[in-house]
């Protein structure tokens, strides 16, 4: 069959087809920006979530091994800052020991401890969760603590501690600056500008 015959056959088959008129689609230009009301709702939900211990689940955690080195870094944390934390180069100004606590008590203590440290401008802490070799399942507290810390927005990063400070049974944790300290730093840097 020649190209001309194929084309004629195609035209014949399509002779009763009419184009669809579509005038219901609006073209969107630019990117969608959330409204002030949407931003306010989002901030309120985040504030509620961070103040309510129930948002840190007691139902499930991805289980880790007792001797596993744990590490987490939120987007935006500089590699050099994380490296110094991992190597124990920051002064540790507070410590929380979770040994012999229930999961619920440990969760509540972690939230209380981190909020108090942030208010007192303590940025680097150690949380001792233990290795959990004798718990059933093994490393249960360690697994939950690592999961919770990733869900707490004030935690920038964490890493298993050096051996002399608890090793894989403890975490160095870096906390965000409080809003007041951020403002002070911003004002201090602005005052040095010519």
C-alpha positions, 0 to 999 in steps of 0.5 A, spaced: 500 500 500 502 506 498 503 512 502 498 516 498 493 510 499 494 510 506 493 517 507 486 517 503 484 511 508 486 515 514 482 521 511 476 516 510 476 513 517 476 520 520 471 524 516 466 523 521 470 525 527 469 532 530 475 536 534 473 536 541 472 543 544 475 544 551 474 551 554 474 549 561 482 548 563 485 554 565 492 555 564 496 557 571 502 561 570 507 562 576 508 558 582 502 557 587 504 560 594 500 559 600 496 564 603 497 567 610 491 563 613 495 557 610 501 559 613 498 560 620 495 553 620 501 550 618 505 554 624 499 552 629 499 545 627 507 544 628 507 548 634 502 543 637 505 537 634 512 539 638 508 541 644 504 534 644 508 528 646 503 524 643 506 525 636 512 521 638 509 514 637 510 509 642 507 504 637 513 502 632 520 504 631 525 501 626 529 496 630 537 497 630 542 493 633 545 494 640 552 496 637 550 500 631 553 507 630 547 512 629 547 518 625 542 523 623 543 530 620 537 535 618 538 538 611 542 545 612 546 542 617 554 543 615 558 537 614 563 541 618 559 542 624 556 535 623 563 532 623 565 536 629 559 533 633 561 526 631 568 527 633 566 530 640 569 537 639 563 541 642 562 542 649 557 537 652 553 542 657 547 537 659 546 530 660 540 525 660 540 518 662 534 514 660 536 507 663 531 504 667 525 508 664 519 506 660 518 508 653 513 513 655 517 516 661 523 516 656 519 520 651 516 525 656 523 526 659 526 527 652 521 533 650 522 536 657 530 536 657 530 538 650 526 544 651 529 546 658 536 546 654 534 550 649 531 555 654 538 555 657 541 556 650 545 549 651 546 547 644 550 540 645 547 535 649 548 527 651 542 522 651 544 516 654 539 510 652 544 504 653 545 499 648 539 494 650 543 488 649 539 485 655 532 488 653 527 484 649 527 486 643 534 488 643 536 496 643 528 497 644 530 504 647 535 506 642 531 505 636 525 509 639 530 515 641 533 515 634 526 515 631 523 520 636 529 525 635 528 525 628 521 527 629 523 533 633 524 539 629 529 542 634 534 537 633 539 539 628 543 532 628 545 527 632 551 521 632 553 516 637 558 518 642 565 517 643 567 510 647 569 514 653 562 518 653 558 512 652 559 509 645 553 506 641 549 507 648 549 514 648 548 520 643 551 527 642 545 531 640 545 538 637 539 543 638 537 549 634 538 556 637 532 558 641 528 564 637 531 569 642 538 567 641 537 567 633 535 574 634 540 576 638 545 573 634 542 577 628 542 583 631 549 582 633 552 581 626 548 587 624 551 592 629 558 590 626 556 592 619 558 599 617 
